Amino acid sequence: MWAYVKRSDGKTEEREFPAGVYIEIGDILEDGSVIIDLPYTDDLDDDAESPDLYDD
């Protein structure tokens, strides 16, 4: 997973996180950096479930 982070010195960078790590925008990392964006691809995961819009 890739995320854009803002470092404590004010610079932004893109970082890669290992699979299985759950992060959200606004999370503060151990080095003091803050998650500012999580770019997602247009592809859906194969295991993702789409919600039913209508109940019968």
C-alpha atoms as one frame of an Amber mdcrd trajectory, in Angstrom:
protein
   0.000   0.000   0.000   1.248   3.463  -0.867   0.492   6.604   1.112   1.486
  10.241   1.005   2.927  11.474   4.283   3.877  14.885   5.594   7.107  14.763
   7.554   7.775  16.793  10.683   9.999  19.160   8.633   6.989  20.017   6.415
   8.065  18.077   3.319   5.774  15.485   1.751   6.779  12.122   0.373   5.271
   8.895  -0.868   5.914   5.779   1.240   5.161   2.133   0.752   3.680   0.140
   3.633   3.647  -3.669   3.873   0.498  -5.602   3.048  -1.791  -6.025   6.015
  -0.913  -2.670   7.598  -4.043  -0.611   8.221  -3.569   3.161   8.031  -5.963
   6.079   7.629  -5.622   9.738   6.713  -4.576  11.633   9.825  -2.683   8.747
  11.424   0.580   9.773  13.073   3.518   7.459  12.424   6.352   6.578  14.807
   8.690   9.160  13.242   6.110  11.963  13.656   4.963  11.947  10.030   1.242
  12.261   9.316  -0.721  10.365   6.629  -2.205  13.000   4.299  -3.480  10.929
   1.361  -4.138   7.314   0.409  -4.216   6.931  -3.358  -6.387   4.021  -4.435
  -6.485   2.377  -7.819  -9.691   2.112  -9.806  -9.452  -1.676  -9.604 -11.514
  -3.372  -6.931 -10.029  -6.186  -4.905 -11.246  -9.634  -5.871 -12.386 -10.270
  -2.308 -14.214  -6.953  -1.950 -17.949  -7.224  -1.585 -20.229  -4.695  -3.187
 -23.177  -3.712  -1.004 -26.701  -4.557  -2.093 -28.548  -1.366  -2.916 -32.052
  -2.807  -2.772 -33.668  -5.296  -0.435 -36.420  -7.486  -1.830
